[in-house]
């Protein structure tokens, strides 16, 4: 499970500027790690990272392709953070195929609701998932804020 802090060469994420939305570019040595980093981008954007052990929440999504999996996964994460009013202590994407994704999110209660940015949803605008023959993966997704 990832706590979001990876050496830059191994995995990571960065926020991308866009006129109407906010974007995330994430990468990792496998699709699972790149998807984890995209999720950490959302968590960082929402100021929802927490420390500690946390409590497990499963996220399982299905789609016709990896593009849809990324959007569905991030939308489930946004929904979880909004409806349970929790922060994230760890993210573990166990499996990403061309049709499904299984992840475990460790959450902890928030002392206060974060102020500022509200993410409505991940979008298909500018969406990309690129996997090299060696499985190195880079993803790009924009969020409706």
C-alpha positions in Angstrom: 0.0 0.0 0.0 1.3 3.5 -0.8 1.3 6.4 1.5 1.7 8.8 -1.5 5.4 9.5 -1.1 7.5 7.8 -3.7 10.9 8.7 -5.1 10.4 10.7 -8.3 12.0 8.0 -10.5 9.6 5.3 -9.2 6.2 6.9 -9.1 4.6 10.3 -8.6 2.0 12.8 -9.5 1.7 16.5 -10.3 -1.2 18.9 -10.7 -1.8 20.3 -14.2 -3.4 23.7 -14.9 -6.4 24.1 -17.2 -8.7 27.0 -17.9 -11.8 25.4 -16.3 -10.6 22.3 -14.6 -7.7 20.9 -12.7 -5.6 18.1 -14.1 -3.4 15.3 -12.6 -0.5 13.6 -14.4 0.6 10.5 -12.6 3.2 7.8 -13.3 4.6 4.6 -12.0 6.3 1.4 -12.9 3.0 -0.5 -13.2 -0.6 0.6 -13.9 -1.5 -0.1 -10.3 1.2 2.3 -9.0 0.2 5.0 -11.6 -3.5 4.7 -10.6 -2.5 5.0 -6.9 -0.6 8.2 -7.7 -3.5 9.6 -9.6 -5.6 8.9 -6.5 -3.0 10.6 -4.3 -3.3 13.6 -6.6 -7.0 13.9 -5.8 -6.3 13.4 -2.1 -3.7 16.2 -2.2 -5.9 18.5 -4.1 -8.7 18.0 -1.5 -6.2 18.4 1.4 -7.4 15.0 2.6 -4.2 13.2 3.4 -4.0 11.9 7.0 -1.5 9.9 9.0 -2.2 6.9 11.1 -3.5 3.4 10.6 -7.0 4.1 9.3 -9.9 1.8 8.5 -10.2 -0.2 5.2 -12.6 0.7 2.4 -12.7 -1.4 -0.8 -13.2 0.2 -4.2 -14.0 -2.1 -7.1 -14.9 -0.7 -10.5 -15.6 -2.1 -13.9 -15.4 -0.5 -17.3 -14.8 -1.2 -21.0 -11.2 0.0 -20.8 -8.5 1.5 -18.6 -9.6 5.0 -19.4 -13.0 4.3 -17.9 -11.4 2.5 -15.0 -9.4 5.6 -14.1 -12.4 7.9 -14.2 -14.6 5.5 -12.3 -11.9 4.8 -9.6 -11.3 8.5 -9.0 -15.0 9.3 -8.9 -15.5 6.5 -6.3 -12.7 8.0 -4.3 -14.3 11.5 -4.5 -17.6 10.1 -3.4 -16.0 8.2 -0.5 -14.2 11.3 0.8 -17.4 13.4 0.4 -20.0 11.1 1.9 -17.9 9.7 4.8 -16.1 12.9 5.6 -12.8 11.1 6.0 -9.2 11.6 5.0 -6.9 9.0 3.4 -3.9 7.3 5.2 -3.0 4.8 2.5 -4.0 3.7 -1.0 -3.4 0.2 -2.4 -4.5 -0.6 -6.0 -4.3 -4.4 -6.1 -5.2 -5.0 -9.7 -5.9 -3.1 -12.9 -6.9 -5.0 -16.0 -8.5 -3.8 -19.2 -12.0 -4.3 -17.6 -11.7 -4.0 -13.8 -9.9 -2.5 -10.9 -9.7 -3.5 -7.2 -8.3 -1.1 -4.6 -8.2 -0.7 -0.8 -8.3 2.8 0.7 -7.4 3.3 4.3 -9.3 6.2 5.8 -9.4 8.1 9.1 -11.8 10.7 10.4 -11.1 14.3 9.6 -11.0 16.9 12.4 -12.4 19.5 10.1 -13.9 19.7 6.6 -11.3 21.1 4.2 -11.9 24.5 2.7 -11.4 25.6 -0.9 -11.5 23.3 -3.9 -14.5 21.0 -4.4 -14.1 18.2 -6.9 -17.3 17.3 -8.7 -16.0 14.5 -10.8 -13.2 13.1 -12.9 -13.9 13.7 -16.6 -13.0 12.2 -20.0 -11.6 15.5 -21.2 -7.9 15.0 -22.0 -7.9 11.6 -20.5 -5.0 9.3 -21.2 -3.5 6.0 -20.0 -0.2 5.0 -21.7 1.4 1.7 -20.8 4.9 0.9 -22.2 5.9 -2.7 -23.1 7.8 -2.8 -19.7 4.5 -1.9 -18.0 5.7 1.7 -17.1 2.5 3.7 -17.0 1.6 7.4 -17.2 -2.0 8.7 -16.8 -3.5 12.1 -17.3 -7.0 13.1 -16.0 -8.8 16.4 -15.6 -11.2 17.0 -12.7 -14.4 19.1 -12.9 -14.1 21.6 -10.0 
